Amino acid sequence: MKTKSGFLRAVLLLPALLAVGCAFSGAPRAEGSDGSKDVPLGDFHGRPVVDVTIAGQGPFKFILDTGADVSVIDHALAERLELKTIAEEEIGSPLGGTVPAQRKRLSEVDVSGVSLGDIEALAIDLVSVIGGGDAPVGVLASATFEGRSLIFDFVQWRLTVSEELLPDANGVDVVEFCSTSGKPSLNVDVAGQRHCVNLDTGSPSLLVLPLAAAESLSLDAEPAVRGRARLVGAEVEILGARLEGKLRVGGMSLENPQLTFMETAPVGNLGQSFLRQAELTVDHTNRRLRVRAADPGEQTAAAAEPRVRRMVMPGGKKRYGMRFRGSMEADLVVASVDPGSPAEAGGLHAGDRVLALNGKAVAELGMSERIEALRGSPLRISVQRDGEEHELDLRLE
């Protein structure tokens, strides 16, 4: 008999436009005196990735997601591990769409030396959603770490798993989950309006809100379509507009941030574009979380190195051979150019700051629009180099 499971949120909902490698930030440090353990994090399109072993096999790359209701494993890996099916179900996103799934039991699950014991996960065709190659083959819900707290430091790109749980909420930096769901959530102030939003390490955006919320907010323009997101069993439009006012999260504040809106979103979520400035502690046992500004001065030399995004054409097509520093939502700065590549032939240099793509200012383009432009040919690209602007024409032959 088929039953409908609790929904998996928009985590798997990577816009299937960009293929990115998973680079890990080094070996775990020794266990702390309080029983804490540092776990190396990989980076898949700005999402934290951990190494997971199952019954001694692996490791396998899983996205660690605070916004997921359930853990997920790719069908092919489940078959390879000969995992037994417990039940036939359906899985989907609250934004729309469902697909068939099989509930599996994963035994002796371990994350870089942190034992989770036996857990359950839903098996789906995950690779078709987030891409093949070296993409992760699973999604690990943060709730599987119940009994421990998870401390994400997205400045140093490090995860600490601690036996020490959060103290009582103080209404400032330590707060109770504001939602009755199992997801970490908190109240944010959006230009004077309070919204209870999920804290979502699997979302690339800064703040996503239901489209209906835009009607009562002061925005620089009507929300405009910036792209599409691929969900589990559906695709949805992504709209964007800039807030005229402040976004406040605890003691942190952002002036006139770019907001994302989705018509089918039942609630909002605070994602990676915000969290990269924060230290986040999640305590599922007490349903508490702590968000506070990370101290950039505490960065290690290795952590200070910018993560690089690699533009790849779909289906094995020829690519431009250019790599960018940091997030595709931030300033586009060229990290490196492959020798003999179309990017080099077109005159692109490492260190170039991209100002415009096909005549449109980068600052006015959403992430999906930037990626779409960078995949097209020909590509007219405006860059700033040594204080001067250069117009370049790139082509994929």
Secondary structure, 3 states (H helix, E strand, C coil): CCEECCCCCHHHCCCCCCCCCCCCCCCCCCCCCCCCEEEECEEECCEEEEEEEECCEEEEEEEEECCCCCEEEEHHHHHHCCCCEEEEEEEECCCCCEEEEEEEEEEEEEECCEEEEEEEEEEECCHHHHCCCCCCCEEEEHHHHCCCEEEEECCCCEEEEECCCCCCCCCCCEEECCCCCCCCEEEEEECCEEEEEEECCCCCCCEEEEHHHHHHCCECCCCEEEEEEECCCCEEEEEEEEECCEEEECCEEEECCEEEEECCCCCEEECHHHHCCEEEEEECCCCEEEEEECCHHHCCHHHHCCCEEECCCHHHCCCCCEEEECCCCCCCEEEEECCCCHHHHCCCCCCCEEEEECCEEHHHCCHHHHHHHHHCCCEEEEEEECCEEEEEEECCC
